[in-house]
Amino acid sequence: MKSGGKPGFRSGGAALFHAGAICIVLPAMMAAVGAPTYGATVHEERNAPMQFTWVACEPNCRGWIGAVGIVTGDTPKNFEEFAHGRDLDGATVVLDSYGGSVNGAITLGRRWRQIGLRTTVGSVTAMGERASVAPRAWCESMCVFLLLSGKVRYVPEEAHVRVHQIWMSDRAEDAKASTYTAQDMTIVERDIGQLAKYTFDMGGTGELLSLSLNVPPWDELHEFSPQELHLTGLVTTDAVADVLTERRETDPAVASLTPKSVHDRFVSSADDGKIPPAPKSTKTAEAALPAGGVAAAVPSPK
């Protein structure tokens, strides 16, 4: 989040996120999408269908699931393919996503809660056998409700968690000028009802729904303050060790790393150009069909 976080947030959280662990990164991409890449291509990954990467950590790490990209109707099925044969109980999902399909996110989130996954926001990077989680990442729109599905939820201060209304995805680019049928409104209201039930089932509060549903798609997304993250139920812990196990401070691989400074929402210096800011418009879900489509939470248009 922005600087000046809520008192009680652990000051060492960012350092621990950057420290990470010595890990083995095992790419496990879904069919029809190439193997994941890191570093300079993270911006492109956020605009692609969500992909999952397993990071097996040794010796003191539960393991991470990197989840980067847009949620589609196929994402729950793709996750099941990724999870097959893996013991994911207690693992942590590291989210970096602009959102996507309402129904896809709800289905995926319920599955994650059933497994007992933990959730956080971050950007997984890997160099050889070393992997780390950088705290400066984005979780927007329906990604926020995936974050809510974790049995333990942590958000670093540098992360950006933002929401707005759900909308018909094929009309989000010019929502004011588009036309809508009664059937379209029925689809949206149905999905709002499903989203409300999901929110309360996951332990979220009415404040989360209120903040989300008060921002139309043509306005800037609402970014949660540290206080709002707690008020809405999105955060359950202020300790990064609850989602990513700490390494010993005496470990030279950790001691040599330093935390990044806290940045504002947008990149303002050339030194931070490796991770571009979130765009103001992104197509994030299947277009609604005339005979019954999909409402999606999408970032506001340019």
Secondary structure, 3 states (H helix, E strand, C coil): CCCCCCCCCCCCHHHHHHHCEEEEEEECCCCCCCCCCCHHHHHHHHCCECEEEEEEECCCCCCEEEEECEECCCHHHHHHHHHCCCCCCCCEEEEEECCEEHHHHHHHHHHHHHHCCEEEECEEEEECCEEEEECCCEEECCHHHHHCCCCCEECCCCCEEEECCEEEHHHCCCCCCCCCCHHHHHHHHHHHHHHHHHHHHCCCCHHHHHHHHCCCCCCCCEECCHHHHHHCCCCCCCCHHHCCCCCCCCCHHHHCCCCCCCCCCCCCCHHHCCCCCCCCCCCCCCCCCCCCCCEEECCCCC
